[in-house]
Amino acid sequence: MSDNGHKKMSLTQKMRKLETMIVCEYGRGQVYLRSTIDPKQRRQEPEIALRCRIREYMGAKKCLLNLEEIVLTCCRNPMEKCEAYRRFAERTAAG
């Protein structure tokens, strides 16, 4: 999502917009607001995240994607941009 007006959107609005942009069928419905507690900081801002079911299934160490990673992989052709999706597709095609 580019900066053309998206900075003015609330996190919920950004989340909904992102849901419409996702191309990967395994990423749809997986976007949520993630809030973490860091003991060194008093307040941590919530962020948009996605838990990738394909990456979990394939045993990848990083299954949580942040906003930038979602846009770069899930919102484009997953066969070209996502290694986990490609491996999963190859595995299922092989039987």
C-alpha positions in Angstrom: 0.0 0.0 0.0 1.6 3.2 -1.1 1.5 6.4 0.9 -1.1 8.1 -1.3 -3.6 8.7 1.4 -3.1 5.5 3.4 -1.4 7.4 6.2 -4.8 9.0 7.0 -6.5 5.6 7.3 -7.1 3.9 10.6 -5.5 0.5 11.2 -8.8 -1.2 10.7 -9.3 0.5 7.4 -5.8 -0.4 6.3 -6.5 -4.0 7.3 -9.7 -4.1 5.2 -7.9 -2.6 2.2 -5.1 -5.1 2.5 -7.6 -8.0 2.6 -8.9 -6.9 -0.8 -5.4 -6.6 -2.2 -4.2 -10.1 -1.2 -3.9 -12.5 -4.2 -2.8 -15.6 -2.4 -5.9 -17.7 -1.4 -4.1 -18.9 1.8 -3.5 -15.4 3.0 -7.1 -14.2 2.7 -8.7 -13.9 6.1 -5.4 -14.2 7.9 -4.7 -10.5 8.4 -5.0 -9.2 12.0 -3.8 -6.5 14.3 -0.9 -7.6 16.4 0.1 -5.9 19.6 3.2 -7.0 21.6 4.4 -6.0 25.0 8.0 -4.9 25.2 9.3 -4.5 28.7 11.9 -1.9 27.6 9.2 0.4 26.1 6.2 1.6 27.9 3.9 1.6 24.9 4.1 -0.5 21.7 1.9 0.5 18.8 -0.3 -2.2 17.3 0.7 -3.4 13.8 -0.9 -5.2 10.9 0.3 -8.8 10.6 -0.5 -12.0 8.8 0.0 -15.6 10.0 0.9 -17.6 6.9 -0.7 -21.1 7.0 1.5 -22.3 4.1 4.7 -21.3 5.9 3.5 -23.0 9.1 2.7 -26.2 7.2 6.0 -26.2 5.3 7.9 -25.7 8.7 9.3 -22.2 8.0 10.7 -20.4 11.0 9.0 -17.1 10.1 5.3 -17.5 9.8 4.3 -14.0 10.9 4.5 -11.4 8.2 4.5 -7.6 8.7 2.7 -5.1 6.5 5.6 -4.7 4.1 6.2 -8.4 3.7 2.4 -9.0 3.1 2.4 -6.4 0.3 5.5 -7.7 -1.3 4.5 -11.4 -1.3 0.8 -12.0 -0.7 -0.5 -9.1 -2.8 1.4 -10.3 -5.9 1.5 -13.5 -7.8 2.4 -16.1 -5.1 4.0 -18.5 -7.6 6.6 -15.8 -8.4 7.0 -14.0 -5.1 6.6 -16.6 -2.4 9.1 -19.5 -2.0 6.8 -21.3 0.5 3.8 -21.2 -1.8 6.0 -22.5 -4.7 7.3 -25.4 -2.7 3.8 -26.2 -1.4 2.4 -26.1 -5.0 5.2 -28.4 -6.2 4.6 -30.8 -3.3 0.9 -31.0 -3.9 1.3 -31.4 -7.6 3.7 -34.3 -7.0 1.1 -36.1 -4.9 
